[in-house]
Amino acid sequence: MPLILLIESSTETCSVGLSENGRLLDACEAEGPYEHTARITLLIDELTRGAGRTLKAVDAVAVSIGPGSLTALRGG
């Protein structure tokens, strides 16, 4: 039962989610251009706390590859 951290940063809405056994447990998002780098770690913290999990429990990370802003993708 892998726990996967999902990161989407290729659009204007930056979002993160947690998936376990192919089921989405929870997700958080922040809208607005140029917010990705400033908000991504805060979103991940909010997500893990809300789901009652820790980053140490994460087995894998899935990250979007674009297309999108290079800075936003690099932040993801």
C-alpha positions as CSV (number, residue, x, y, z in Angstrom):
1,M,0.0,0.0,0.0
2,P,2.3,2.8,-1.3
3,L,1.7,6.4,-0.2
4,I,2.4,8.7,-3.0
5,L,2.8,12.5,-2.8
6,L,1.4,14.1,-6.0
7,I,2.7,17.5,-7.2
8,E,1.1,19.5,-10.0
9,S,2.9,22.8,-10.8
10,S,2.5,23.1,-14.6
11,T,-0.6,25.3,-14.5
12,E,-1.5,28.6,-12.7
13,T,-3.0,26.4,-9.9
14,C,-0.4,24.7,-7.8
15,S,-1.7,21.6,-6.2
16,V,-0.5,18.7,-4.1
17,G,-2.2,15.5,-3.1
18,L,-1.7,12.2,-1.3
19,S,-2.7,8.9,-2.8
20,E,-2.7,5.5,-1.2
21,N,-3.6,2.3,-3.1
22,G,-4.8,4.4,-6.1
23,R,-7.2,6.4,-4.0
24,L,-6.8,10.1,-3.4
25,L,-6.7,10.7,0.4
26,D,-6.6,14.5,0.3
27,A,-5.5,17.5,-1.8
28,C,-4.6,21.2,-1.3
29,E,-4.2,23.9,-3.9
30,A,-3.2,27.5,-4.3
31,E,-4.3,29.6,-7.3
32,G,-2.4,32.5,-8.8
33,P,0.6,33.1,-11.0
34,Y,4.0,33.1,-9.4
35,E,2.8,31.4,-6.2
36,H,4.2,28.0,-6.8
37,T,7.7,28.3,-5.3
38,A,6.4,30.4,-2.3
39,R,3.5,28.0,-1.5
40,I,4.5,24.5,-2.4
41,T,6.2,23.5,0.9
42,L,3.4,25.1,2.8
43,L,0.8,23.1,0.8
44,I,2.7,19.9,1.4
45,D,2.8,20.6,5.2
46,E,-0.9,21.4,5.2
47,L,-1.7,18.3,3.2
48,T,0.3,15.9,5.4
49,R,-1.0,17.3,8.6
50,G,-4.6,17.2,7.4
51,A,-4.2,13.6,6.3
52,G,-2.5,12.6,9.6
53,R,0.7,11.5,7.7
54,T,4.3,12.5,7.7
55,L,6.8,13.0,4.8
56,K,8.7,10.0,6.2
57,A,5.7,7.8,5.4
58,V,5.7,8.8,1.7
59,D,6.9,6.0,-0.6
60,A,7.1,7.9,-3.8
61,V,6.6,11.3,-5.4
62,A,4.8,11.9,-8.7
63,V,5.5,15.3,-10.3
64,S,3.9,16.8,-13.4
65,I,6.4,17.4,-16.3
66,G,4.6,20.2,-18.2
67,P,4.2,22.0,-20.3
68,G,4.3,25.0,-18.1
69,S,6.4,27.7,-16.7
70,L,10.0,26.6,-16.1
71,T,10.1,28.3,-12.7
72,A,6.9,26.7,-11.6
73,L,7.9,23.2,-12.8
74,R,11.3,23.6,-11.2
75,G,9.6,24.5,-7.9
76,G,7.5,21.4,-8.1
